[in-house]
Amino acid sequence: MQLWTDVFDPADLTEFARKTLEETESANAKGSLTSFLPNETVDSVSVRFTRVDNGLPEVAEYRAFDAESSIGGGVKGERVTIDLPPVSRKERIGELDTIFAASNPGVELAQKKSILKTVERVVRSVSDRVELERARVIQTGRIQINDNGFIVNASMGRRTENSKTAAVLWSDADLSVPLVDIEAWVNDYIAVNGTAPATTILTRDVVSTLKRSKQIREAVVGTLAAPSIISDATLFEILRAAGLQNIVTYDRRVNVGGTTQLLLDSSNVLFLPEAETAELGKTVWGRTAESNDPAYSLGEAPGIVAGTLKQDDPYGIWARANAVALPVLENPNASMVAKVLA
């Protein structure tokens, strides 16, 4: 297949693709983990960063007047280099669609709409795959990819103690002690990071379970006449009193191989740093092979790219989006995950 530029040149489609990607992840702000692993472009096919244990700078020192300032050691940690893998999607605009567009009184406009709609879909497909990887790396502390023969299973360096399991799963409404568990986990997070988790992510399954927990219900009125279930607002008030901040729910789903699945394991609770920061890490978008092709004429090389390709037998036009991208944890211990449901 050859690059096809009769309707759109690739520079214009790439601009549209990047705007679509930005709007997609911005529109889904409440359901996008870019809040914790924000996008960053690099003019390379690899990313280099220093992996730290807790992100805390060494404290300064007092000095006598006219004495030299103490010297900081900079960011201390392990220097990491990771190659960025390609992630792409293409979709065919078939013969019938092409014929229908050509028979439309506004042929050019119809073709443009068809192409842009298809490009939007393939860009969303790439965005969803990257979001799936964000969810995996935050939950497991590992990069785990097994797509089309491309296999990666690499640790991001998170300590094993940051993966918790409730001694009595919260599914047991009578015997579990979620408030005790939360206190212990928050204290452990503070011991490692020097501060409490700024964000706690719950799934709807966890919220529903906690509303029926005996310990939670008794926290409302004591042991006498505890309600059988409490409201979300009451639950969140109790959890905030237990030390959790900025409690949010996340139940975004994506289509993986024709099956709709949750991005986050519904049995997990996530303890994370403040949203809209890069304290945990970032999602790196690098330079694609197309950026070196004069036919694409890309002024800004890194980031997602898009173009249309022509096929003669059978006749059809393909819309394709391509990127090299990967989420990475620069401060992996700033994430803690607890399994609380069966």
Secondary structure, DSSP 8 states (H G I E B T S, - for coil): -EE--SS--HHHHHHHHHHHHHHHHHHTGGG-GGGTS-EEE-SSSEEEEEE-SS----------TTS-------S-SEEEEEE--EEEEEEEE-HHHHHHHHHSSSHHHHHHHHHHHHHHHHHHHHHHHHHHHHHHHHHHSEEEEEETTEEEEEE----GGGEEE-SS-TT-TTT--HHHHHHHHHHHHHHHHSS--SEEEE-HHHHHHHTT-HHHHHHHH-SSS--S---HHHHHHHHHHTT--SEEE---EEEETTEEEESS-TTEEEEE--TTSSSSEEEEE-B-GGGG-TTT--SS-BS-EEEEEEEETTEEEEEEEEEEEEEEESSGGG-EEEE---
